[in-house]
């Protein structure tokens, strides 16, 4: 994965062309498939589908030119696996259908052609993906294109990078060995010969030709590394610095630029500028639509809560929102009213909890008790997708026990989340369960995309009625 991240960086001149080229080839494939479907259906005309072709071409180029969406390694036979192709193509087709709906031109297009196009395109894209990977492999492994590499300072990240080069010929890089002051250390993966100590690298570079040198930043504080880097100024080798991903115990260090200055990012919210606007726009549209469609059901639930036990219809509790600010979160009340505990402790619901009413058990099992939180989404204190908000007391407890716990509050809490659709819903009665939930929350923050949000929403709808973790 280290190698993939390295080669997907936008500043890498060796592969900067690959993303737009792949996007253009995939877009062409989608358009040719549409033309083929039109040709197969005798009642359709090519000129009728010009608007569809334009929207699909632009959308597919944007989606498939993103280098983060494809894999360059020796384990995959395609640039995109089939499930990823189906998922991305479904999103593109949805955009096309939405454009037709908004322009009120859907009736002009043949449903037979559109359905045929929807079903055939994933298979033509898979063939294109196979061809693209074969071409990339041939270009990178052709005679004269393979490059040699040496590592100066062999950290764990450098070892992972070396192993990726050794197991993935598609990169076209052959590691020759490494220089490190450590005689013996824990080595992972495939063996690579030790060429000497750090200071020995200077003489080696004078007498040997190498195309690429990877310098581990973990060793940058050593007095031995400065003369080595200085000696590389008198060579024609490409020099790369490999940051330690576990620097200061942080993990997941990423490269970025701010005001034309390179920085290493440990933690960052994904919702800045345009992405923040897109996330908010989707939240407003979907939550308003859901509240409008489900308002009769919500009125029925409110009546059921009122009739099942005395007390208010809604249960309100203070939670932590974005930035660690306290927000008031609402749910349909599913428990009998209880006097507040003397010590203020919040007790989580458990299986067969006697506090839960018969009607409350029904709405909790189907997650209908969460519906009022769509008002929180409209208000702006929550999002439809995000880390689930915990009670303030639980936040204060676990922030001292789980490293990185508060990082989940870099984004708005959600009604559903990546952790919840991966079986981490329900009572967190052990520290291990909470740690796993936080790991999934942080994964969502690091890998956020609108496609991931829609994937979470769809999976939530599919599993909510049969979730064995709900009680």
Secondary structure, DSSP 8 states (H G I E B T S, - for coil): -HHHHHHT-TT-TTTHHHHHHHHHHHHHHHHHHHHHHHHHSTT--GGGGHHHHHHHHHHHHHHHT-GGGS--STT-SSSS-HHHHHHHHHHHHHHHHHHHHHTT-GGGS-HHHHHHHHHHHHHHHHHHHHHHHHHHHHHHHSTTT-EEEEEES--HHHHHHHHHHHH-GGG-EEEEEEE-S-SS----SS---EEE-TTHHHHHHHHS--SEEEEEGGGTTSHHHHHHHHHHTTS--EEEEE--TTGGG----EEEEETTEEEEES---S-STHHHHHHHHHHHHHHHHHHHHHHHHHHHHHHHHHHHSSS-SEEEEEEE-GGG-EEEEEEE--B------TT-------TT-TTB-HHHHHHHHTTGGGTTHHHHHHHTS-EEES----BHHHHHHHTTTSTTGGGGGGS--EEE-HHHHTT--S---SHHHHHHHHHHHHHHHHT--HHHHHHHHHHHHHHGGG-TT--
